[in-house]
């Protein structure tokens, strides 16, 4: 099980994971799906980046705060959101946690009459409950300002289930499994109960099971909002990685040449009896960039702990205090040929060591 994703690795440089989903049915005794949609659509935004995008929703109108998935904004140096009937507005990422796949954005300019959604209690959700999800699925419409949020409907299958989608994805401790159809581009959109309250953040698709989708529980998401809004980025070194143990790693890419590049790296590293996390993007000025980690590196260990999967990496990052300096051990792949201070030229498989200093928040 893993999320549907759209990605691009230009010369082994960038992958932008984009997932999504739309919604589920509201209980007939309460608001209808159409009523829920009309209530929630004004607060549901389209997140637009240079590499990809997704969905999100306003949860604090006074401060202009928006919650979305971390993978929607990962690797982006400029972001904006399209708000229904208000057009496009630049946003900044206040905090992001790839290990939880949650990020908080802030509108750069205040907006009058901004609508916000209210959180419900995901602990009250039961199997069989109707839910409705909103978002901006991939569309033939190229003009973001003309795109509109859409909804679909379904029922809760399991109200609280952990999820391990793939070696490239983190471990999700609390999700709502439901039958609401999630489409690429709808990641970060709200999953609502029959009272139009948010009970989940749309995140995962299981392509191996028909009609099986996952939203991060509102209880878990709400526990992360305050630290993220305060600037927490400890678990976000500024790199994007995929696991070389993921059999679908190459399939995350769109371009056939990029797919072949990743497949070749996977085979050569595996044939050498090694494994790790392939770096496909590094944000300028990030802790990863300061540690001189570059695209094409394979991260093999962090803090003397082998990291073959995203869950392995997150175990290390989540247990480390903010501001920690962590030893990183890796190897060269497509970035072979660099020269060190002694004039030695690196070869494929040569290993290196560096120090990664996490954000102090």
Secondary structure, DSSP 8 states (H G I E B T S, - for coil): ---------TTS---------------TTS--HHHHHHHHGGGEEEEE-SS-EEEEEEEETTTTEEEE-HHHHTT-SSEEEEETTTEEEEEEEEEEETTTTEEEEEESS--TT-----B--GGG--TT-EEEEEE----S---GGG---EEEEEEEEEEEEEE---TTS--EEEEEEE-----TT-TT-EEE-TTS-EEEEEEEE-TTSTT-EEEEEHHHHHHHHHHHHTT--TT--SEEEEETT-TTTGGG-SSHHHHHHHHHHHHHHHHTT---EEEEEE-TTSHHHHTT--TT-EEEEETTEE--SHHHHHHHHHHS-TT-EEEEEEE-STTTT-B-TT--B--TT-EEEEEEE----
